[in-house]
Amino acid sequence: MRKAFEKEFRKLPDNLKLSLTYDNGTEMAQHKTFTKNSKVKVYFAHPYSPWERPTNENTKGLIRDYFPKGTDFNLISKKQLKEVQNQLNEKPRKTLEYESPLNTISRLYMNQNFI
């Protein structure tokens, strides 16, 4: 998972890679390697404190609309995952002033001097 995450992360412009906040899940067990390779500041939320990462929690809920908790992702095709990814990236979000994540990141790419 770390290698796939690093590959996608590298595609972002540097000004969009200032820091990351992880929860304490097993999926981030190799965070030290990622941090060393990316040179990005990494922070951790406190255990059992979902209010410290509300966008993460909201997104997990949106994903569960498609894949209930306990879904075996080995049984889900890459095509299915990509379809859900596209739908979620096109869904307007209150935290983005009702703009979609796709529109927001596209706008930020176009204006890379925003930070």
DAHUPE-V125890 format. One line per field, one symbol per residue. ss: DSSP state (a for helix, b for strand, c for the rest). A space follows every 10 residues. Layout:
# DAHUPE-V125890
ss->???
This chain:
# DAHUPE-V125890
ss->caaaaaaaaa cccaaaccbb bbcccaaacc aaaaaaaacc bbbbccccca aaaaaaaaaa aaaacccccc ccaaaccaaa aaaaaaaaac cbbaaaccbb aaaaaaaaaa ccccc
